[in-house]
Amino acid sequence: MPLLEVTTAQHVRQFLDLPSRLYQDQPNWIAPLDHEIEAVFDPKRNHNFAHGEAIRWVLTDAAGVVIGRVAAFINHETPQTDPTLPVGGMGFFECINDQNAANTLFEACRSWLAQRGLAAMDGPINFGERDRYWGLLTVGFTEPNYGMFYHLPYYQQLFENYGFQTYFKQYTCYREVAVPLHESFSKAATKYAQQYPEFRFEHASKRDAEKLARDFHHVYNLAWANHSGVNPMPLEKARDLVREMKPVVDERLLWFAYHNDEPIAFFVSLPELNQIFKHVGRNFNLWGKLRFLWEKRKYDRRSDKKMFGVIFGVVPEWQGKGIESALMVHARAQFMRAGYTDIEMNWIGDFNPRMLAVTRSIGARILKTHVTYRYLFDRTRPFERSPIIR
């Protein structure tokens, strides 16, 4: 089974085409966009190459037919929680149901990372932020949300038979928007409205992109950047995110809480773009862009739209004081007016019991489970799961 490093245009095409063949009988699979996958491996478009490196391979059978693919990467700026256990990453794994083929791909990643001084690998993860292409789908094989991979059920055994162990799970939770919130949420909203005029809750404006970027940057770095494996976000990165989102964003889904004009919490959501892209296909060429605009126009006019929660956070000073409850009340009312009936909230780690409690409190249930695995190169070393956020 020849293993080929992806170095030519033909290899790139083979890398991108394999999932379409593997998932052709999976009705819920929605193909990611080719150019977005390629952006991960382009030093001109992925800033992580400034302080990291990546490699990818395709695996073929004796006849030259591609039967697997994988990538490995190192980000030297990723915080290492244990200096005695430097961790690299592997991802973009796709493979036929063959343990020997999977092991060949996993071994390529392990060897490449070990040669660079790493002691473990996490996967399947992304050479980038955690908001996309992260984790192996093991429960809930429904249509994937934008930026999340759908996987074949047998992948779990391929990973675990090789020796990967669960480092953490991340859940996607589902809620019908129209289901009433618990009365305690309304009480919190009323309290802040009547007793604390210095607080306000409002959605962002697309017309003021700089304010949106600065407000997001402020809350993100206070609420999230102290978590394990999460780097502080430069302001320019926040500006880039706002620019990227602008063509598809619905400003009514971008909610912030303020205290004396300081942003202290956010609940950022987007229209669930895969509900549009599933009608467009993998290629975002001129025809694909025109088709996207047409499908988006139709989708925007629907009264049964699906949204997905990208990120939620409250700065530490205001956690546990009802801010999140009041924010949810204001946001939910606007969601319903805008015609959103369903919400899926991505990326809620099992290491974050507070966030899981928040999702339960709003009546959401776990719909999907993705697993981030870890493989220790020293097989005698005791395995430890991701630490719990207290």
PyMOL commands that set and color helices and strands:
alter all, ss='L'
color gray80, all
select helices_A, chain A and resi 9-22+34-40+47-51+99-114+155-162+183-195+209-223+235-245+251-253+274-277+286-300+316-318+323-337+353-361
alter helices_A, ss='H'
color red, helices_A
select strands_A, chain A and resi 3-5+52-60+66-75+87-95+120-123+136-139+165-176+199-203+254-259+262-271+305-314+340-349+365-376
alter strands_A, ss='S'
color yellow, strands_A
deselect
rebuild
show_as cartoon
